[in-house]
Amino acid sequence: MTRVSTSGSYASVLSNLMSAQQRQVEAGDQLSSGKVGTDLKAYSRDAQVLTAMQTLSTRLTAFTDQNIFTSNRLETQDLGLNKAAEAADNTRKAIANAIAANNAAAFMTSVRGEFANAIGAFNTQYAGKFVFAGGQVDTRPVSATRLEDLTASPTAVADSFENDDYIEKVRVDETTILEIGQVADDLGTAALNAFRDIQAFQEGPDGPFTGSLTAAQKTFLQSQLAVWDSVHKGLVEAAARNGVVQDQLDGVESRLSARQTTVQGMIGDISDADMAKAATALTQAQQAVQASSQVFITLKNVSLLNFLQ
């Protein structure tokens, strides 16, 4: 005799329903996130490779973020160096104009203005730190504020520099270290010596510069043209060195970007879901859920009493 029972049928239908629901959830998650899964278990044998690629991507991102800061620092240094070079060039022009006009009535006013510009350039800051101070980033690298400060003592120019000799270096990728630092005394000693010479002459027996040039004043100013040509050249060369480092950093950044693109592509090959496949799987899972639900409802209405009736 065949025994009539629904317990086995219920178990089978419930198992199929739960399996279809799980497939529906997984396919829905893939469609919403665009990823195969939310943990390493979903990637099976590719989990180790994926972990390695993500670690490399994190390291490349760290270098990229640091290099953005370094690039901005170098750009700030470039502005400071060009400002100092411009101050030197303008001082030379003021000398040449005084000689050409044979009059120095406004000469010292111009020199004081360019001195202030040069000091401001050597005391350039980025992110609240003095970029030409070496390791003493919280201390102004040039303490002189007036031309008179340069003639206060025989060592006044040297005493005006507060920076140390530390030249900052930065690792910009796994194999490249760039020397990004320059220090104020290397950059500004020639300029401050030239400003001191003008101020010393102004204070000396052949000064001051007030109106028409005397023979001694004209001779002195003519001798200063070559001095300021040299000062300007030195600052332009410093700006050029900074530019070379900027170009090197740009090259590193291009390589990092290309590597990051490659790594992200490799990660995507492993972790990104096939959206068309996931959409198909979701549709099939939804249909399976509906079918299993319908069978469950039908089975629920079947009993021995109904059969006997």
Secondary structure as a PSIPRED ss2 file (coil, helix, strand):
# PSIPRED VFORMAT (PSIPRED V4.0)

   1 M C   1.000  0.000  0.000
   2 T C   1.000  0.000  0.000
   3 R C   1.000  0.000  0.000
   4 V C   1.000  0.000  0.000
   5 S C   1.000  0.000  0.000
   6 T C   1.000  0.000  0.000
   7 S H   0.000  1.000  0.000
   8 G H   0.000  1.000  0.000
   9 S H   0.000  1.000  0.000
  10 Y H   0.000  1.000  0.000
  11 A H   0.000  1.000  0.000
  12 S H   0.000  1.000  0.000
  13 V H   0.000  1.000  0.000
  14 L H   0.000  1.000  0.000
  15 S H   0.000  1.000  0.000
  16 N H   0.000  1.000  0.000
  17 L H   0.000  1.000  0.000
  18 M H   0.000  1.000  0.000
  19 S H   0.000  1.000  0.000
  20 A H   0.000  1.000  0.000
  21 Q H   0.000  1.000  0.000
  22 Q H   0.000  1.000  0.000
  23 R H   0.000  1.000  0.000
  24 Q H   0.000  1.000  0.000
  25 V H   0.000  1.000  0.000
  26 E H   0.000  1.000  0.000
  27 A H   0.000  1.000  0.000
  28 G H   0.000  1.000  0.000
  29 D H   0.000  1.000  0.000
  30 Q H   0.000  1.000  0.000
  31 L H   0.000  1.000  0.000
  32 S H   0.000  1.000  0.000
  33 S H   0.000  1.000  0.000
  34 G C   1.000  0.000  0.000
  35 K E   0.000  0.000  1.000
  36 V C   1.000  0.000  0.000
  37 G C   1.000  0.000  0.000
  38 T C   1.000  0.000  0.000
  39 D C   1.000  0.000  0.000
  40 L H   0.000  1.000  0.000
  41 K H   0.000  1.000  0.000
  42 A H   0.000  1.000  0.000
  43 Y H   0.000  1.000  0.000
  44 S H   0.000  1.000  0.000
  45 R H   0.000  1.000  0.000
  46 D H   0.000  1.000  0.000
  47 A H   0.000  1.000  0.000
  48 Q H   0.000  1.000  0.000
  49 V H   0.000  1.000  0.000
  50 L H   0.000  1.000  0.000
  51 T H   0.000  1.000  0.000
  52 A H   0.000  1.000  0.000
  53 M H   0.000  1.000  0.000
  54 Q H   0.000  1.000  0.000
  55 T H   0.000  1.000  0.000
  56 L H   0.000  1.000  0.000
  57 S H   0.000  1.000  0.000
  58 T H   0.000  1.000  0.000
  59 R H   0.000  1.000  0.000
  60 L H   0.000  1.000  0.000
  61 T H   0.000  1.000  0.000
  62 A H   0.000  1.000  0.000
  63 F H   0.000  1.000  0.000
  64 T H   0.000  1.000  0.000
  65 D H   0.000  1.000  0.000
  66 Q H   0.000  1.000  0.000
  67 N H   0.000  1.000  0.000
  68 I H   0.000  1.000  0.000
  69 F H   0.000  1.000  0.000
  70 T H   0.000  1.000  0.000
  71 S H   0.000  1.000  0.000
  72 N H   0.000  1.000  0.000
  73 R H   0.000  1.000  0.000
  74 L H   0.000  1.000  0.000
  75 E H   0.000  1.000  0.000
  76 T H   0.000  1.000  0.000
  77 Q H   0.000  1.000  0.000
  78 D H   0.000  1.000  0.000
  79 L H   0.000  1.000  0.000
  80 G H   0.000  1.000  0.000
  81 L H   0.000  1.000  0.000
  82 N H   0.000  1.000  0.000
  83 K H   0.000  1.000  0.000
  84 A H   0.000  1.000  0.000
  85 A H   0.000  1.000  0.000
  86 E H   0.000  1.000  0.000
  87 A H   0.000  1.000  0.000
  88 A H   0.000  1.000  0.000
  89 D H   0.000  1.000  0.000
  90 N H   0.000  1.000  0.000
  91 T H   0.000  1.000  0.000
  92 R H   0.000  1.000  0.000
  93 K H   0.000  1.000  0.000
  94 A H   0.000  1.000  0.000
  95 I H   0.000  1.000  0.000
  96 A H   0.000  1.000  0.000
  97 N H   0.000  1.000  0.000
  98 A H   0.000  1.000  0.000
  99 I H   0.000  1.000  0.000
 100 A H   0.000  1.000  0.000
 101 A H   0.000  1.000  0.000
 102 N C   1.000  0.000  0.000
 103 N E   0.000  0.000  1.000
 104 A C   1.000  0.000  0.000
 105 A C   1.000  0.000  0.000
 106 A C   1.000  0.000  0.000
 107 F H   0.000  1.000  0.000
 108 M H   0.000  1.000  0.000
 109 T H   0.000  1.000  0.000
 110 S H   0.000  1.000  0.000
 111 V H   0.000  1.000  0.000
 112 R H   0.000  1.000  0.000
 113 G H   0.000  1.000  0.000
 114 E H   0.000  1.000  0.000
 115 F H   0.000  1.000  0.000
 116 A H   0.000  1.000  0.000
 117 N H   0.000  1.000  0.000
 118 A H   0.000  1.000  0.000
 119 I H   0.000  1.000  0.000
 120 G H   0.000  1.000  0.000
 121 A H   0.000  1.000  0.000
 122 F H   0.000  1.000  0.000
 123 N C   1.000  0.000  0.000
 124 T C   1.000  0.000  0.000
 125 Q E   0.000  0.000  1.000
 126 Y E   0.000  0.000  1.000
 127 A C   1.000  0.000  0.000
 128 G C   1.000  0.000  0.000
 129 K E   0.000  0.000  1.000
 130 F E   0.000  0.000  1.000
 131 V C   1.000  0.000  0.000
 132 F C   1.000  0.000  0.000
 133 A C   1.000  0.000  0.000
 134 G C   1.000  0.000  0.000
 135 G C   1.000  0.000  0.000
 136 Q C   1.000  0.000  0.000
 137 V C   1.000  0.000  0.000
 138 D C   1.000  0.000  0.000
 139 T C   1.000  0.000  0.000
 140 R C   1.000  0.000  0.000
 141 P C   1.000  0.000  0.000
 142 V E   0.000  0.000  1.000
 143 S C   1.000  0.000  0.000
 144 A C   1.000  0.000  0.000
 145 T C   1.000  0.000  0.000
 146 R C   1.000  0.000  0.000
 147 L H   0.000  1.000  0.000
 148 E H   0.000  1.000  0.000
 149 D H   0.000  1.000  0.000
 150 L H   0.000  1.000  0.000
 151 T H   0.000  1.000  0.000
 152 A C   1.000  0.000  0.000
 153 S C   1.000  0.000  0.000
 154 P C   1.000  0.000  0.000
 155 T C   1.000  0.000  0.000
 156 A H   0.000  1.000  0.000
 157 V H   0.000  1.000  0.000
 158 A H   0.000  1.000  0.000
 159 D H   0.000  1.000  0.000
 160 S C   1.000  0.000  0.000
 161 F E   0.000  0.000  1.000
 162 E C   1.000  0.000  0.000
 163 N C   1.000  0.000  0.000
 164 D C   1.000  0.000  0.000
 165 D C   1.000  0.000  0.000
 166 Y C   1.000  0.000  0.000
 167 I C   1.000  0.000  0.000
 168 E C   1.000  0.000  0.000
 169 K E   0.000  0.000  1.000
 170 V E   0.000  0.000  1.000
 171 R E   0.000  0.000  1.000
 172 V C   1.000  0.000  0.000
 173 D C   1.000  0.000  0.000
 174 E C   1.000  0.000  0.000
 175 T C   1.000  0.000  0.000
 176 T C   1.000  0.000  0.000
 177 I E   0.000  0.000  1.000
 178 L E   0.000  0.000  1.000
 179 E E   0.000  0.000  1.000
 180 I C   1.000  0.000  0.000
 181 G C   1.000  0.000  0.000
 182 Q C   1.000  0.000  0.000
 183 V C   1.000  0.000  0.000
 184 A H   0.000  1.000  0.000
 185 D H   0.000  1.000  0.000
 186 D H   0.000  1.000  0.000
 187 L H   0.000  1.000  0.000
 188 G H   0.000  1.000  0.000
 189 T H   0.000  1.000  0.000
 190 A H   0.000  1.000  0.000
 191 A H   0.000  1.000  0.000
 192 L H   0.000  1.000  0.000
 193 N H   0.000  1.000  0.000
 194 A H   0.000  1.000  0.000
 195 F H   0.000  1.000  0.000
 196 R H   0.000  1.000  0.000
 197 D H   0.000  1.000  0.000
 198 I H   0.000  1.000  0.000
 199 Q H   0.000  1.000  0.000
 200 A H   0.000  1.000  0.000
 201 F H   0.000  1.000  0.000
 202 Q H   0.000  1.000  0.000
 203 E H   0.000  1.000  0.000
 204 G C   1.000  0.000  0.000
 205 P C   1.000  0.000  0.000
 206 D C   1.000  0.000  0.000
 207 G C   1.000  0.000  0.000
 208 P C   1.000  0.000  0.000
 209 F C   1.000  0.000  0.000
 210 T C   1.000  0.000  0.000
 211 G C   1.000  0.000  0.000
 212 S E   0.000  0.000  1.000
 213 L C   1.000  0.000  0.000
 214 T C   1.000  0.000  0.000
 215 A H   0.000  1.000  0.000
 216 A H   0.000  1.000  0.000
 217 Q H   0.000  1.000  0.000
 218 K H   0.000  1.000  0.000
 219 T H   0.000  1.000  0.000
 220 F H   0.000  1.000  0.000
 221 L H   0.000  1.000  0.000
 222 Q H   0.000  1.000  0.000
 223 S H   0.000  1.000  0.000
 224 Q H   0.000  1.000  0.000
 225 L H   0.000  1.000  0.000
 226 A H   0.000  1.000  0.000
 227 V H   0.000  1.000  0.000
 228 W H   0.000  1.000  0.000
 229 D H   0.000  1.000  0.000
 230 S H   0.000  1.000  0.000
 231 V H   0.000  1.000  0.000
 232 H H   0.000  1.000  0.000
 233 K H   0.000  1.000  0.000
 234 G H   0.000  1.000  0.000
 235 L H   0.000  1.000  0.000
 236 V H   0.000  1.000  0.000
 237 E H   0.000  1.000  0.000
 238 A H   0.000  1.000  0.000
 239 A H   0.000  1.000  0.000
 240 A H   0.000  1.000  0.000
 241 R H   0.000  1.000  0.000
 242 N H   0.000  1.000  0.000
 243 G H   0.000  1.000  0.000
 244 V H   0.000  1.000  0.000
 245 V H   0.000  1.000  0.000
 246 Q H   0.000  1.000  0.000
 247 D H   0.000  1.000  0.000
 248 Q H   0.000  1.000  0.000
 249 L H   0.000  1.000  0.000
 250 D H   0.000  1.000  0.000
 251 G H   0.000  1.000  0.000
 252 V H   0.000  1.000  0.000
 253 E H   0.000  1.000  0.000
 254 S H   0.000  1.000  0.000
 255 R H   0.000  1.000  0.000
 256 L H   0.000  1.000  0.000
 257 S H   0.000  1.000  0.000
 258 A H   0.000  1.000  0.000
 259 R H   0.000  1.000  0.000
 260 Q H   0.000  1.000  0.000
 261 T H   0.000  1.000  0.000
 262 T H   0.000  1.000  0.000
 263 V H   0.000  1.000  0.000
 264 Q H   0.000  1.000  0.000
 265 G H   0.000  1.000  0.000
 266 M H   0.000  1.000  0.000
 267 I H   0.000  1.000  0.000
 268 G H   0.000  1.000  0.000
 269 D H   0.000  1.000  0.000
 270 I H   0.000  1.000  0.000
 271 S H   0.000  1.000  0.000
 272 D E   0.000  0.000  1.000
 273 A C   1.000  0.000  0.000
 274 D C   1.000  0.000  0.000
 275 M H   0.000  1.000  0.000
 276 A H   0.000  1.000  0.000
 277 K H   0.000  1.000  0.000
 278 A H   0.000  1.000  0.000
 279 A H   0.000  1.000  0.000
 280 T H   0.000  1.000  0.000
 281 A H   0.000  1.000  0.000
 282 L H   0.000  1.000  0.000
 283 T H   0.000  1.000  0.000
 284 Q H   0.000  1.000  0.000
 285 A H   0.000  1.000  0.000
 286 Q H   0.000  1.000  0.000
 287 Q H   0.000  1.000  0.000
 288 A H   0.000  1.000  0.000
 289 V H   0.000  1.000  0.000
 290 Q H   0.000  1.000  0.000
 291 A H   0.000  1.000  0.000
 292 S H   0.000  1.000  0.000
 293 S H   0.000  1.000  0.000
 294 Q H   0.000  1.000  0.000
 295 V H   0.000  1.000  0.000
 296 F H   0.000  1.000  0.000
 297 I H   0.000  1.000  0.000
 298 T H   0.000  1.000  0.000
 299 L H   0.000  1.000  0.000
 300 K H   0.000  1.000  0.000
 301 N C   1.000  0.000  0.000
 302 V C   1.000  0.000  0.000
 303 S C   1.000  0.000  0.000
 304 L H   0.000  1.000  0.000
 305 L H   0.000  1.000  0.000
 306 N H   0.000  1.000  0.000
 307 F H   0.000  1.000  0.000
 308 L H   0.000  1.000  0.000
 309 Q C   1.000  0.000  0.000
